[in-house]
Amino acid sequence: MQEMSLDYHFTVEQEVGSSTHAFFGFNGTGGIWRIAAINEAGGWKDRTTVEDMDLAVRAGLKGWKFLYLGDLQVKSELPSTFKAFRFQQHRWSCGPANLFRKMVMEIAKNKKVSLWKKFYVIYSFFFVRKIIAHMFTFFFYCVVLPLTILVPEVDVPKWGAIYIPCIITALNSVGTPRSFHLLFYWVLFENVMSFHRTKATIIGLLEAKRANEWVVTEKLGDTLKNKSNAKPAPKKFRFKLGDRILIHELGFAVFLFICGCYDFLYGKNCYFIYLFLQVITFTIAGFGYLGTIVPS
């Protein structure tokens, strides 16, 4: 499921940005920079947790062009534990939102790039993909749609609730056709993660307490390597409740279960099928049964 999200990001977002605007957000690895571009852009800055994207945007505003090589592959390890994945997603959602807050006026006032490119960076690159996408996914599918079940006077047309989202989802999976059979569960999982990403996005926009929180994404390969090099010590099993139990996710599972039961008893659109499956996914995530479980 991580592959499906990342393949869309690279195959669609990065390549399209490169071919149409000669710009895309640098990911921090697998890239070659001209020293002159880094120096002209002002060098690395630690004002956000996405210093690589920050540098890319500033270099783009200076007129430097970016070229994405889709046929060049660079190996990278993905986070294997759900805890590490959540920390990574918090940084990837909070950082761009915080950078947007700090750079939107700078982008708008820039005179070195075209109006069309400024519109692309502000609206498409930042506003739609980095802010609205997370919030819309969460609020529409996990809040608004379930609440319409409890308020029968509100009717969401099927083309808006089912058809268009299904088309968009199918297009999002075009980068990973071999995983098409996971598409439906990928949607349920992304809805759960959209809650976490929405919180992170709001924190970044408001520059709240955790806006500049930096937690290195723990990779299982690094962990196993460090354990093999470490001296053997007496084994102690420690269970940290906060590492596994996610109260907010379980709370939403209860909310969606109530809405699903109401729709099963009184509804007409059979939304309860989706709601009960979403309840299961929120519950699995809430109890931490995702990814590799590494004992403390």
Secondary structure, 3 states (H helix, E strand, C coil): CHHHHHHHHHHHHHHHHHHHHCCCCCCCCCCCCCHHHHHHHCCCCCCCCCHHHHHHHHHHHCCCCCCCCCCCCCCCCCCCEHHHHHHHHHHHHHHHHHHHHHHHHHHHHCCCCCHHHHHHHHHHHHHHHHHHHHHHHHHHHHHHHHHHHHCCCCCCCHHHHHHHHHHHHHHHHHHCHHHHHHHHHHHHHHHHHHHHHHHHHHHHHHCCCCCCCCCCCCCHHHHHHHHHHCCCCCCCCCCCHHHHCCHHHHHHHHHHHHHHHHHHHHCCCCCHHHHHHHHHHHHHHHCCCCECCCCC
